[in-house]
């Protein structure tokens, strides 16, 4: 066995990270605030592996072996013997700092702790971690089992040994790591999210329909997916949070979140995960 990894946060990203770790041979503890949420995360991983077995990507035996290495919990004490903890909770600084403090209390002081944040300050979060030299951003992309990139974000106190350990983990997971110095949005989201935000402005201003905006970018820029469809995949709430962070951190109105995003959030139209975003699912 490759070792044991704790994944805190059993939502879309946490489930994907857990699945990727299982495929790579790790034992995984999937943890969330309640047993119900953690169990739901387990069921999500199980469903994904079932789909893989049905489509012939994995054998029924391999699926069974992977599920045997997956447990779920609402008790942070179950992280005490892990070699790595990957935090993947909601994109909110206070929530993340509270979770990281709890993780830090129970794991060995040399255990690698990574945050799957898509835009928040690694240095600010590291204040909640005992021995912050072992902490850094480890940002996966959705859907995690498919996407090869992982951004490794160094905070002020992140050691080079921690960076090397995170690189090694990514390679074991079959991912390609890129090392990024701390900056709002890092690389991908600083480039990508303003484009998605601008697509929302185009729709709000009536410049074109959602379908035609996506068609234009697929056929005119050779993008595999239109920007509004991609926003639905990422989550409208996640896109809004990233743009809000960029806007606040840079103080530049070019990053101002499109008001249409807030309207959609208020209606519960968050994209694929709710069945309704810019498109219906």
Secondary structure by P-SEA (a helix, b strand, c coil): ccbbbbbccccaaaaaaaaaaaaabbbbbbbcccaaaaaaaaaaaaaaaaaaaaaccccaaaaaaaaaaccccccccccccccbbbbbccccaaaaaaaaaaaaaccccccbbbbcccccccccccccccccccbbbbccccccccccbbbbbbcccccaaaaaaaaaaaaaacbbbbbbccccccccccccaaaaaaaaaaaaaccccaaaaaaaaaccccccccaaaaaaaacaaaaaaaaaaaaaaaccccccccaaaaaaaaacccccccccccccc
